[in-house]
Amino acid sequence: MRFLTCLVLSLLLSPFASAATRKGSASLVIPIAGSGPGAFGTYWRTDLNVINHRDLSQEVTISMNEADLFEYGPEYSTEIVLPPNSTTTYLDVVSTLFGRTTTGVIYINTGVEGGPVDPNAELDVTYRIWTPQTDGVGTSSETSSALDYSALPRTSDPSMIVGVKQDADFRCSVGVVNVSYYDRQFRATASSATGSVTMTFTVPGYSVNQVPLPAANLGYMTVVVEPLDRDFTPWTAFASSVDNHSGDAWLVNGAARKGATSLLIPIAGSAQGAFGTFWRTDLSLVNHRDVPQEVTLAFADVFRADQPEVDVVLPPSSMTTYVDVVSSLFGLHVTGVIYINPSFHPNSFSSDADLDATYRTWTARPGQTGTVSQSSTALDLFALPGSTGPLTIAGVRHDADFRSSVGVVNVTNFDRSFRVTATSTEGESVTMTYAVTAYTVNQVPIRAADLGYTTIVVEPLDESNAPWTAFASSVDNKSGDSWLVNAVPQ
């Protein structure tokens, strides 16, 4: 493989070499959260995991406004105090923290409710929206990370959502959060090779409106959301797809028409799993440029880096979906890591590439209809940490009902060892140490323990400043419902 001999120099000269001193964000937005009955006998609720990275107690205001309802700022708010260097979990947060049965948008330390804002806060948040399966066996859920309030778009430029699906087996809805005093109108257009649908809807001030797409057989699609005014107040968009048979769901946040040069998919596969499952990864890759874009995709499996590379040409301003990408593009039936337009390919690297990608790893349910899956957004390869400091993962679950595993991607030409510590809210912990081969990923199960929602800290056992990243995945032992959480600097 070409990158084996030239990776190290490229990394040392790249932005990998320094990590940001600030951790997390001061102000965050959860675009959709809820507690209440849904369709087909479901009951959805939201579990919230809040990380305080500072070494002192952090007081913040958490507020909420109901969906499709105007108020002069968020309708409900409460003050909380987060312990130093901690993760605090709020089960069914809309009910337990606000005492409501409703859906809406949650603001954390933003000041939109008129409360105090601490600009020195260093917060990260993950959330999981879930329901018990209607047959009483396990759960279905979708998971995401909170959005940095200061990074929300404040222009009339459109936002693009990729990797959601709508057809006979999947339904999809599109949501917009309007952080403005005034009502605003938005247009959402969903398109694929088989057609397109468009809808226009209003979002009240400080609220969120989530609207089902009109019925259409689109499959994987691109959703473009654009404001119909010239207001420059913050807004954001998202879309959620749900399997009509199993309730399997996933959420994708909108992205501006500017992505990254190089991307990383930390785990992808096409391989047999436990209990009769067969997991495969669908990759949706966006070229934001208005010219064709040639990129190299390189794959390294969990045991060795010497695996195929494929050059593809992405049409201008397009989304290209590779169904079962590890098999269809690389001809393999293994799991591993995918590099997209890596800089360590000097003959094919495109420095002006403008890319985004999402991926969904899924399996058909053995003996039943429908799917279970986990999804995420590709990582910016140049934004990976390049330091000896630890990374933190919050929002995975490990107990009698859920099992978890932790993966580490080692983006350098020598093997490295890492320590993983998973700790419960009660202080019980499990620790393991393992090696990760050069350029590859190693995903290791956490040994049996009753941790519930757990905070995972991953740290390298050497002094190298080479880039790396980590993630964790949880799976419901009964339904197969699963979700993935990427690590953040601790």
C-alpha positions in Angstrom: 0.0 0.0 0.0 1.4 3.4 -1.0 0.8 5.2 2.2 2.9 2.8 4.3 6.2 4.6 3.4 5.1 8.2 3.3 2.6 8.7 6.1 4.8 9.8 8.9 6.3 12.8 7.2 2.9 14.0 6.0 1.5 13.7 9.5 4.3 15.7 11.1 3.8 18.5 8.7 0.1 18.5 9.0 -2.4 20.1 11.5 -2.4 16.8 13.4 0.7 17.9 15.3 -1.2 20.2 17.7 -4.3 19.7 19.7 -6.7 22.5 20.8 -6.4 23.6 24.4 -10.1 24.4 24.7 -12.3 21.4 25.1 -15.9 21.2 24.1 -18.2 24.2 23.6 -19.5 26.9 25.9 -23.1 26.7 24.5 -24.9 23.8 22.9 -28.2 23.0 21.2 -30.1 19.7 21.2 -32.2 20.1 18.0 -34.9 17.6 19.0 -35.7 15.8 22.3 -38.9 14.4 23.7 -40.9 12.3 26.1 -44.2 11.0 24.9 -46.2 8.5 22.8 -45.3 8.0 19.1 -46.8 6.1 16.2 -47.5 2.3 16.3 -47.5 2.0 20.1 -44.1 3.5 20.7 -43.1 5.8 23.6 -40.1 7.9 22.9 -37.9 9.5 25.5 -34.5 11.2 25.5 -31.4 10.4 27.7 -28.9 13.2 28.0 -25.2 12.9 28.9 -23.4 16.2 29.8 -19.6 16.4 30.1 -18.0 19.2 32.1 -14.4 19.2 31.1 -13.4 21.9 33.6 -11.7 21.0 36.9 -14.3 23.1 38.8 -18.0 23.0 39.3 -20.0 24.4 36.3 -23.4 26.1 36.7 -25.4 26.2 33.5 -29.0 26.9 32.5 -30.8 24.3 30.5 -33.9 25.4 28.7 -36.5 24.0 26.4 -39.1 25.2 23.9 -41.9 22.9 22.6 -42.0 22.0 19.0 -44.0 24.2 16.6 -44.8 26.6 19.4 -43.8 30.3 19.7 -42.7 31.7 23.0 -40.8 34.8 23.9 -37.7 32.6 24.4 -37.7 29.0 25.6 -40.7 28.0 27.6 -39.1 26.0 30.4 -35.7 26.4 32.1 -33.7 25.1 35.0 -30.3 25.7 36.6 -28.0 22.7 37.2 -24.5 22.4 38.7 -22.1 19.9 37.0 -19.4 18.4 39.2 -15.8 19.0 38.1 -14.4 16.7 35.4 -17.6 14.8 35.2 -20.3 13.2 33.1 -23.9 13.7 34.3 -26.7 11.6 32.8 -30.3 12.7 32.8 -32.6 9.8 32.0 -35.8 10.8 30.1 -34.6 14.4 30.5 -37.7 16.1 29.2 -39.8 14.4 31.9 -37.3 14.4 34.8 -35.7 17.9 34.3 -38.7 19.8 32.9 -41.6 17.7 34.1 -43.2 17.6 30.6 -44.6 15.1 28.2 -43.7 16.8 24.9 -41.1 17.2 22.2 -39.0 20.3 21.5 -35.5 21.9 21.3 -33.1 22.1 24.3 -30.7 25.0 24.8 -27.7 24.6 27.1 -25.9 27.7 28.4 -27.0 29.8 25.4 -28.7 32.7 27.1 -31.7 32.7 24.7 -34.0 32.3 27.7 -32.6 35.5 29.2 -30.5 33.6 31.8 -26.8 34.0 32.6 -24.2 32.6 30.2 -20.8 31.4 31.3 -18.5 31.9 28.3 -15.8 29.8 30.0 -17.8 26.6 30.1 -16.3 23.6 28.4 -19.1 21.2 27.6 -19.8 18.2 25.4 -23.2 16.5 25.2 -24.6 13.3 23.6 -28.2 12.3 23.5 -30.1 9.1 22.8 -33.8 9.2 21.8 -35.3 5.7 22.3 -38.5 3.7 22.7 -39.2 0.2 24.0 -39.9 -2.2 21.1 -43.7 -2.6 20.8 -43.3 -6.4 21.3 -41.6 -5.7 24.6 -38.2 -7.1 23.6 -35.5 -4.5 23.7 -35.3 -0.9 22.3 -35.1 1.2 19.2 -33.1 4.4 19.2 -31.2 7.2 17.4 -28.2 9.0 18.9 -26.3 12.2 18.1 -24.1 14.8 19.7 -25.2 18.3 20.6 -24.4 21.2 18.3 -22.1 24.0 19.1 -24.5 27.0 19.4 -21.8 29.5 18.2 -21.2 27.5 15.0 -24.9 27.4 13.9 -25.3 29.0 10.4 -26.4 32.6 10.4 -26.8 33.0 6.6 -29.5 32.2 4.0 -27.2 29.6 2.5 -28.8 26.1 2.2 -27.9 23.2 4.5 -27.4 19.7 3.1 -28.3 16.4 4.8 -27.1 13.1 3.4 -27.4 9.5 4.4 -31.1 9.4 5.3 -33.5 7.1 3.4 -37.1 7.0 2.3 -38.9 4.3 0.4 -41.4 1.5 1.0 -39.4 0.3 4.0 -38.2 3.6 5.5 -39.9 6.9 6.3 -38.1 10.2 6.8 -38.9 13.5 8.5 -37.0 16.8 8.3 -36.6 19.3 11.2 -35.5 22.9 11.5 -34.6 24.8 14.6 -35.2 28.6 14.4 -33.2 30.6 17.0 -35.0 33.8 16.2 -37.7 36.0 17.7 -39.7 35.8 14.4 -41.3 32.9 12.6 -39.3 31.8 9.5 -40.2 29.7 6.5 -38.0 27.0 5.1 -38.0 24.8 2.0 -36.8 21.2 2.1 -36.1 19.3 -1.1 -35.3 15.6 -1.0 -33.8 14.1 -4.2 -32.1 11.0 -5.5 -31.6 9.3 -8.8 -35.3 8.1 -8.7 -36.9 11.5 -8.2 -37.5 14.3 -5.8 -40.1 15.8 -3.4 -40.3 19.4 -2.0 -42.2 20.9 1.0 -42.3 24.3 2.6 -43.1 24.8 6.3 -43.0 27.5 9.0 -40.9 27.3 12.2 -41.9 29.5 15.1 -39.4 31.6 16.9 -37.0 29.8 19.3 -38.7 26.5 18.4 -38.3 23.4 16.2 -40.6 21.9 13.6 -40.1 18.4 12.3 -42.2 17.5 9.3 -42.6 14.1 7.5 -41.5 14.1 3.9 -44.2 13.3 1.3 -44.4 9.7 0.3 -41.8 8.9 -2.4 -39.5 5.9 -3.4 -36.2 7.8 -3.1 -33.9 5.3 -1.3 -30.8 7.0 0.0 -31.2 10.7 -0.7 -29.9 14.2 -0.4 -32.0 16.7 1.6 -31.4 20.4 1.0 -33.0 22.8 3.4 -33.0 26.6 2.7 -34.6 29.6 4.4 -37.0 31.6 2.3 -35.9 35.0 3.8 -32.8 37.1 4.3 -32.8 36.8 8.1 -29.3 36.2 9.5 -30.3 34.7 12.8 -29.1 31.2 13.8 -30.8 28.1 12.5 -30.0 24.5 11.9 -31.6 21.5 10.2 -31.6 17.7 10.6 -33.4 14.6 9.3 -34.4 11.3 10.8 -35.2 8.0 9.1 -37.1 5.2 10.7 -37.5 1.6 9.5 -41.2 0.9 9.1 -40.8 -2.7 10.3 -38.4 -2.6 13.1 -38.4 1.0 14.3 -34.6 1.2 13.6 -33.9 4.9 13.4 -31.0 7.3 12.8 -30.5 11.1 12.8 -28.3 13.2 10.5 -27.6 16.9 11.1 -27.3 19.3 8.3 -24.0 20.6 7.0 -23.0 23.8 5.3 -21.8 23.6 1.7 -18.2 23.4 2.9 -16.8 20.2 4.2 -13.3 18.8 4.7 -10.3 17.9 2.5 -9.7 14.4 4.0 -12.1 12.2 5.9 -11.9 9.1 8.1 -14.5 6.4 8.6 -13.2 4.8 11.9 -15.1 1.5 11.5 -16.8 -0.1 8.5 -17.4 -3.6 7.5 -19.0 -6.4 5.5 -18.9 -9.4 7.7 -20.8 -12.0 9.7 -21.7 -11.0 13.2 -23.1 -12.8 16.3 -26.5 -14.4 16.5 -27.0 -14.8 12.7 -26.4 -11.2 11.8 -24.5 -9.9 8.8 -23.2 -6.3 9.2 -22.5 -4.1 6.2 -21.7 -0.4 5.8 -23.4 2.0 3.4 -21.3 5.1 2.7 -22.8 8.4 1.4 -20.1 10.7 0.0 -20.6 14.4 -0.9 -18.6 16.4 -3.3 -19.4 20.1 -2.6 -17.4 21.4 -5.5 -19.1 22.3 -8.8 -16.5 20.3 -10.8 -15.9 16.5 -10.8 -13.7 15.4 -7.9 -11.3 12.4 -8.1 -10.5 11.0 -4.7 -8.7 7.9 -3.4 -10.4 5.6 -0.9 -8.0 3.4 1.1 -9.0 0.6 3.4 -7.1 -1.1 6.2 -8.6 -4.0 8.0 -8.4 -4.7 11.7 -5.3 -6.9 11.4 -3.2 -5.3 8.7 -2.9 -2.1 6.6 -2.0 -3.7 3.3 -5.4 -3.7 1.7 -7.0 -2.2 -1.5 -7.2 1.4 -2.6 -9.8 2.6 -5.1 -9.9 5.8 -7.1 -13.4 7.2 -7.7 -14.7 10.3 -9.5 -17.5 12.1 -7.8 -19.8 14.2 -10.0 -20.1 17.9 -9.4 -22.2 19.1 -6.4 -23.4 15.5 -5.8 -23.9 12.7 -3.3 -22.7 9.3 -4.2 -23.9 6.3 -2.1 -21.9 3.1 -2.0 -24.2 0.3 -0.6 -22.2 -2.3 1.3 -19.0 -0.3 0.5 -16.5 -2.7 1.9 -17.8 -5.4 -0.4 -18.9 -3.4 -3.4 -15.9 -1.0 -3.6 -13.0 -3.1 -2.1 -14.2 -6.6 -2.7 -13.7 -7.6 0.9 -15.7 -9.3 3.7 -13.9 -7.9 6.8 -14.1 -4.9 9.1 -11.6 -2.0 9.2 -11.0 1.7 8.7 -11.6 3.8 5.5 -9.4 6.8 4.6 -11.0 9.2 2.0 -8.5 11.4 0.1 -5.7 11.0 2.6 -2.8 13.4 2.4 -0.3 10.6 2.6 -1.1 9.8 -1.1 1.1 12.4 -2.7 0.2 11.3 -6.2 -3.5 11.4 -5.8 -4.2 13.7 -2.9 -6.5 16.7 -3.9 -5.7 19.6 -1.6 -8.8 21.5 -2.8 -11.3 18.7 -2.3 -14.5 19.7 -0.4 -16.0 16.5 1.0 -18.6 15.3 3.6 -19.7 11.8 4.3 -22.0 9.8 6.5 -22.1 6.1 7.0 -24.6 3.6 8.3 -23.6 0.1 9.5 -26.6 -2.2 9.5 -27.9 -5.8 9.5 -31.2 -7.4 8.7 -32.8 -8.8 11.9 -32.4 -12.6 11.9 -35.8 -14.3 11.5 -37.7 -11.0 11.5 -38.4 -8.1 9.2 -36.6 -4.8 9.2 -33.1 -3.7 10.2 -31.0 -2.6 13.1 -28.2 -0.1 12.6 -25.8 2.5 13.9 -24.7 5.6 12.0 -22.4 8.6 12.2 -20.6 11.3 10.3 -17.1 10.9 8.9 -14.3 12.5 10.9 -12.1 15.3 9.5 -8.7 13.5 9.2 -6.8 16.8 9.8 -8.8 17.5 13.0 -7.8 14.3 14.8 -5.9 14.8 18.1 -2.2 14.7 17.8 -1.2 14.6 21.5 -0.6 12.2 24.4 -3.7 13.4 26.2 -6.8 11.2 26.8 -10.1 11.2 24.9 -13.5 10.8 26.5 -16.6 9.0 25.3 -20.0 9.5 27.0 -23.4 8.1 26.2 -22.8 4.4 25.7 -24.3 1.8 27.9 -23.0 -1.5 29.4 -25.1 -3.7 31.7 -27.3 -6.8 31.6 -29.3 -5.4 28.7 -26.6 -3.7 26.7 -23.1 -4.7 25.6 -20.4 -2.2 24.6 -17.0 -2.3 22.8 -14.4 0.4 22.4 -12.4 1.0 19.2 -9.1 2.9 18.6 -7.8 4.0 15.2 -4.0 4.4 15.0 -3.1 6.7 12.2 0.7 6.2 12.1 3.2 3.6 10.9 4.0 1.9 14.2 1.9 -0.1 16.6 0.7 1.6 19.7 -0.9 0.5 23.0 -3.9 2.2 24.7 -5.6 2.0 28.1 -9.4 2.1 28.2 -11.3 2.8 31.5 -15.1 2.6 31.6 -16.7 4.1 34.7 -20.3 4.1 35.9 -22.1 7.1 37.6 -21.6 5.2 40.9 -17.9 4.9 40.4 -17.6 1.3 39.4 -14.9 0.9 36.7 -13.5 -1.6 34.2 -10.0 -1.2 32.7 -8.4 -2.9 29.7 -5.2 -2.4 27.7 -4.6 -3.4 24.1 -2.5 -2.8 21.1 -3.5 -1.3 17.8 -1.6 -2.2 14.6 -0.2 0.7 12.5 -2.8 2.4 10.3 -5.6 0.1 11.5 -8.4 0.0 14.0 -8.9 -2.4 17.0 -12.4 -2.7 18.5 -12.5 -4.7 21.8 -15.5 -5.7 23.9 -15.7 -4.4 27.5 -15.8 -7.3 29.9 -19.1 -8.0 31.7 -20.1 -5.3 34.3 -23.2 -3.5 35.4 -22.2 0.0 34.5 -25.3 1.4 32.9 -24.5 4.7 31.1 -20.8 4.9 31.3 -18.0 7.4 30.8 -15.0 5.9 28.8 -11.5 7.4 28.9 -9.0 6.2 26.3 -5.3 7.2 26.7 -2.2 6.2 24.7 0.6 4.5 26.7 3.4 6.2 24.9 4.7 9.8 24.3 4.0 9.9 20.6 2.2 12.9 19.1 0.9 10.9 16.1 -2.8 11.2 15.4 -5.4 8.8 16.7 -9.0 8.6 17.6 -11.5 6.4 19.5 -15.1 5.5 19.5 -17.5 3.2 21.4 -20.5 1.2 20.3 -23.4 -0.2 22.3 -25.8 -2.9 21.3 -29.1 -4.0 22.9 -28.8 -7.7 23.7 -32.4 -8.3 22.9 -33.3 -6.2 19.9 -29.9 -5.5 18.4 -30.5 -1.8 18.6 -27.1 -0.1 18.4 -25.4 3.3 18.4 -21.9 4.7 18.0 -20.3 7.6 19.9 -17.1 9.3 18.8 -14.5 10.4 21.4 -13.8 14.0 22.3 -10.7 15.5 23.9 -10.8 15.2 27.7 
